[in-house]
Amino acid sequence: MSVAAFWWNAAGLFLLVLWSIQRLGRGGRWFLLAAFGAVAVSVIPFFGQVPRYWLSGLTPNLSVPLVALLAVSILQRAGGGTIFRPREWRAAWIFGAAASLVLYPSALGLGMRNLDTYSLGWPWLEWTRSLLLFGPVAALSALLVWRGNRFGWVLAASSAAFLCRGQESHNFWDYVLDPLYGAVSLVAVAVAAARRLTRG
């Protein structure tokens, strides 16, 4: 594992634990407790392994959007103001859910035969087909930024991280999506849809 990938995953785990503990309460006291707990879980071995290695069993790389969403949620709950408005959260969940439905089923062998959209994240396999998926991500980033939706900057940062090889993976999709982000997005979209139906 590269140094950059090591620190990226360590920071992601820290934010994940910090976010989880922070749900228990608000205020500086809870934030300090959450930060201490996050550091402890990030560096203290349990059963011979540091928990960040357990996380790699779920996903070897935490995506840029997941880490960004964790950081934004933590800062907003700690009193950092409104960084993401409801429309940014909606964009994040819709993108995560849509990307999960496009990428993960084919990677598991479901859907059209001989089409693995996740493999197109390695663009050197077939540039023409890969661009069919890279293009919409770039276009969506530009559209969101143009419309003032801050989630567009998160997608742009994902592409920049891929170009800089900021993680261990060389697959573009590992920078924009991971199983945890995908699962949370699907749940968030399902809950929002259920609420709209009940209100209707």
Secondary structure, 3 states (H helix, E strand, C coil): CCHHHHHHHHHHHHHHHHHHHHCCCCCHHHHHHHHHHHHHHHHCCECCECHHHHHHHHCCCCCHHHHHHHHHHHHHHCCCCCCCCHHHHHHHHHHHHHHHHHHHHHHCCCCCCCCCHHHHHCHHHCHHHHHHHHHHHHHHHHHHHHCCCCHHHHHHHHHHHHHCCCCCCCCHHHHHCCHHHHHHHHHHHHHHHHHHHHHC
